[in-house]
Amino acid sequence: MADAESNWLRANEPKTWTAIRHYLFLSGFLTHRLTGRFVDSTASQVGFIPFDYKRQAWADDGDWKWSAAPLERAWLPELVAPTERLGSLTVDAAEATGLPVGLPIIASAADKACEVLGSGALTPDVASLSYGTTASINTTTDRYIEPIRYVPAFPAAVPGSYTMEIQVYRGYWMVEWFKREFGHVEVARAAAEGGEPEALFDDLIHAVPAGSMGLTLQPYWSPGVRIPGPEAKGAIIGFGDVHTRAHVYRAIIEGLAYALREGGERTAKRTGVPLTSLRIAGGGSQSPAAVQLTADVFGLPVGRPHTHEASGLGAAIDAAVGLGLHRHVPAAAAEMVRVGEVRDPDPATHALYDELYRSVYRRMYRQLQPLYRQIRRITGYPPA
């Protein structure tokens, strides 16, 4: 909590700090602009604030969070659960947006929570994979279970439920990194043909065999807070003279899938419920090759929602329930979420990946961690 924005503001902008009367996340600010009320969704409170994630309410007086993020209770907005009404569109907001005065404004949730709902992952046996700038694996539970000790389970877009989330911080940002550093051929071709370079990267995946001829990548280009640890760095091992940039690209996608599988195994152990299927959303889900690779790494069927904009769909589900169009969120999801396609794992490919995952990938961090610590000590990177 030392890195809380409120602490930075108090230390660096004392005049602003003394002028505060209301303290809200962007969701609360936008709600105020639309409704004139200082109110927000319980499922949008994801950050360094005095929020009790288990109770899904502001922390009790005396809770340590009030000292760690020293805000005044009077500054914070009223909270309502997803699907409940935040207010109505004001005259000024109607004039600015072109929407009708009095339009009901319904609470939903944070972007990832909405994406989990929009992908149809409503039970702990179905994991939602987000292939965005930050890659993540999420499961929905009706019990408060921390996926990692001291890392909270966040409020779900399903009222009264929780999402257990494990992140790979840079995630599919690594595709952008590859494009910038090694993808000049695809960038030039896409410019000439009027397409997107990322669409051409599937050709690189298909150009080399599963397992990338042993090239194995640990996708920690930016370290996590708890997983894997603040000293972590990325690594690629197993280079030989057969390897090309196509192998590097495939190893990136495989490494991300390995990391997410490791997260899925962690959450399944915590809940006691094994994963039976996956849903995948986000920009990276538009790659058929990446979706099939993910199914093969996990050994589970992977379904893609009919839209990769699953977060917007999740918010629409909450709105539909709030407007009385459906009696509850599961009923709305059953009507509004459609799986566009399902990719089943190839047994032989999964067997190869399973051995690489267990015998190589899972052992990499433990073996390399002492070296990462020495790199950090010598170079100061990544900073403490």
N, C-alpha and C positions, 0 to 999 in steps of 0.2 A: 504493500500500500504506500510505501515511501515514494513511488513513482506516480502516485495519483495526481491527476491534473489539478485538483484543488490545492495540493501542496505546492505545485509549481507556481500556480497563480498567486497564492499567498506570498511566496518568497520573491517572485519576480515582478509582480504587478500589484503592489500593496494598495495603490489608490483604487484600482478596479475591485480588489478584494473588499475593501471597506464600503464600496458602493453596491455590493450584491444585495438583491432583494429576492431573487428567484434563481434557482440553480437546476438546470434541466439538461438532459441529453437532447440531441438534435430532434429525436422523435417528439419529445415534449414541447420543444420550441415550435415545431411545425404544427402540432396540435393546437398550441396557443394561438398561432397566426390564423388557423382555420376556425377555431371555436371561441376564442377570447377567454378560454379557461386554462388554468395551470393544472393539467391533468395528463396522465400518461398510462401506458399499459404496464402491468407487472412484468410482462414478458419482454419488455424493452430495456429492463434495468440490468444491463450487462456491462460492468466496468467497476472502477474503484470508487465505490460509494457505500454508505452505511445501509446496505440492503441485506436482509436475511433471506438467503436463497431457498432455504428449506421451507420457511413459512410463506415465502413470496410476499413479503411486506417489509416496510422500513424496520430497521433493527430496533430492539427494545432500548430504552434508556439504560446507560451503563455498559452497553455492548462495546467491545474494544474498537469496533469499526468507526465509532464516532470520534475517537482520538486519532485513528490512523488517517481518516479522511475528514478533517475537522469542519464539517458543514453544520449549519443550523437547521434543525428540523423544520422550522417555519419557511425555509427557502425551498424545500422540496415539494414536488407536485403531489396532488391526490393520485392514487393509483386505482385502476380498475383492471379486471381480468380480461384476457382475450375474449372476443365476441360481445363484450359489454359496450355500452354507448359512452363515448368520450364527450359528446356534445353535438351541437348542430352548426352548420355553416353560417357564419355571420354575413351581414350585408356587405361589409368591406371585402371579405374573402370571396363572396359570390361575384362581386364586381371584378375582382382581380383574376378569378379563375374561369368565369363564364358558367359556373355551376349554379344550380338553383339555391336561393336562400332557404335555410332550414334543413338542408340535406343532412341526414344522420351521418355522423363520423364514428366509425366502429373501431375498437381496439383490436390490434393483431399482435405482432411480436417482432423481435429482432430478425434481421435478414436470414441468418442461418436457421433459426427456429421455424420461420415460415417456409424455408426451402425443404426442411425435413418433412413438414406437413404436406407441402405441395408435391413431394415425391411419393407420398403414400406410406411413409415409414412410421406407423402409429404404434407398433408393438416392439418389445425389446429383441425379438428374433429377426427383425428386418432392419438392416442398417442403411442409412442414407450417406452416400459418398458425395462430397462436394468437390468437383474438380474446377476450382476457381483459383485466384491468385494465392489464397491460402487454401490448401487442401485439407479436408477434415472428414472424419467418420463420426456419425451421430446415431444414437439409438434413443427411442422414447420409452420412458418408464413412468409408472404411477407411484413409484417410491423414490425418495431422495437418496441417491447413491452417488458419491463422489467418484468420478472416473479415475482420478489420481488424488492421493491424499492432499488435502488443503486446496484442491482446485474444485470449485463448486459445480454441481449439476445445475444448469441454467433453466429458468422457466421455459416450458414448451409453448408452442402456439395452441396446443390442446389445453384448455383450462384445467388447472390443478395438476398437470403432469410436468415432467422434467425431461430435458435432453442431456444425455451424457456425451460430451464432445471431446475428441482428441484431435489436435491439429498437427499438420506439417506446415510450419509457418510460411515458408516461401511457396511450397506447393507448385501449382502450375505456372507460377512466375518463372519457373525453371525453363519452360518452353520459350518464354520471352528471352531469357538469358541465352539459350541455345540459338535462337533466331538472330540475336544481336552478334554473337561471337562466331557462329559457325554456319548460319543459315543464309549466307549471301546468295547462293544459287537459287534457293526457293524464293527469296525476296525479289530478285531480279525477274524470275519467271512469272511470279504472281503479278508484278507490275506490268509486264508485257501482256499477260492474258486477262488482266482485270479481275483477278481473284485474290484470295488471302493466302499468305505463305503457310499458315498453320494447316490449311487443308492439304498442302502438298507433303507435309511431314509424315503422313500415313504411309507414303511410298517408302520412306526410310525404315519404318517399322517392318514393312513387308519384305524389305531387301535383305534382312538378316534373320537368322533363326532365333527361336525362343531361347532365352538365356544369354543372348548376345555373346556367344562363345566364351562364357565365363566372366565377361566384364560385369562387375557388380558395383552398384552405386548406392551410397548412403546419402539421402537428400537433405543434409543439414547445412545448406549454404547460409542459412541464418539460424542460430541456435534457439532452442525453446527455453522457456523459463523452468519447467519441470521435466519435460521430455524433449530431447534426451538429457539436456543439462546446459547450463550457460557457457560451458567451455567447448561445446561440441563444434565440429567443423564438418564440412562435406568431405567425402572420399570416393574415389573410384579405384578399384583394385582389379587385378587380373589382366592387365594390358599385355598384348602380344602383337606380333607383326601382321596378324590377319585383321586387326581391328581398324575400323574406319569411323568417320563421323556418324555414319548410319548406326553403327554399334553403340556409339556414345548416346545418340538420341534414344534408341530403344532402351538402353540401360537407365536413362533418366525416367522413362515411363514405368519401367519395371521397378526401379527403386522407390518411386512414389507409391506404387501398388504394394510393395513389401511393407513400407512404413505404415500404410493404412491397414493392412492385414494385421500387423503387430498391434495397432491400436484397437482393432476389432476384437482380437483375442483378449486384450486386457479388459475391455468392457464386458465381454461375455463371461469372463472369470468373475468380475465384480457382481454381475446380475445373477449368475448361475443359469443363464439362458443362452444356449448356443445359437449362433447366427444360422439362419436357414436360407436367406436370400438377401440381395443387395438392390438398392435403387441408386441411380447415379444422375447427378444434375450439374449445372455449371457449364462454363464455356468448353472445358475439356471433354465433356460428355458428347460433344458433337463429332468426336473422332471415333468412327466405328472400330478402328484398330485398337485404340486405347480401351474401349469398352470390352472388347473380346479379351485383350490382354489381362484386364482386371478380373474377369470371370475365371481365366486360367490360373492366375496367381492365387486367388481365394479358393478356387474349387467350388464356387457357388454361382447360381444363375444371377445375372445382372439385368435388371429391367430399367429402361429409360422412359421417364414420363413423356407424354406426347409433346411437351414443351420443355426446352431446357431452361426456361424462365420459371423454375419451380417456386422460387421465393414469392414472386407476384401471385402465383396460383394459390399458395398457402395463405397469403393475406386475403385473397378473394374468398377463400373457404370460410375464414373467420367472419368476414363481412356478411356472407350469405347466412350464416347462423345468427349473427346479430340482428339481421333484418327479418328473421323468422322464416326464411325460405327453406331452411332445414332445421330439424329439431335439435340436432347436436352435431359436433364436429365429425365423429366417425361416419355418420349418415351423409353429411355433406361431402366428405372425402370419397366415400364409395361412389357418389354420383359424379363428382367433378374431376377426380384423378383417373387418368387412363394411361396404361403402360403402352407406349408406342411399339416397343419391340423388346424381346428378351434374348440375351445371349447366354447360352449354356457353356460350361467349361469343356474343353477337350481333355479327356482323361489322360492321354499320354503327355500332353503339354503340361497339365497340372502336376503330374508326377515329377517332371523335370523341375518345374518351379518349386515344388514342395521341398525337394532335396536341396536346391540352391538356397532357399529361404532358411531352412533349418540348419544346414551344415555350414553355410557361408554368411548370409546376411545377418542372422540373429547373433552371430559371434563377432561381427565386425566392431560394433561399438565398444564392447567390453575389451577387445584386444587393442583398439586404437585410442581409447580414452586417456591412458597415461601420456601418449604422444600429444594429444590435443591440449592437455594441461601444460606440457612443456612449451608447445608453440605459443600458447597464450602468455606464459610467463616470459618468454624470450622476446616476443614481438609486441605484446600488449593488445593483440587482436584475437578474438573479439574483445572489446573493452569490458571491464567488470561493470 
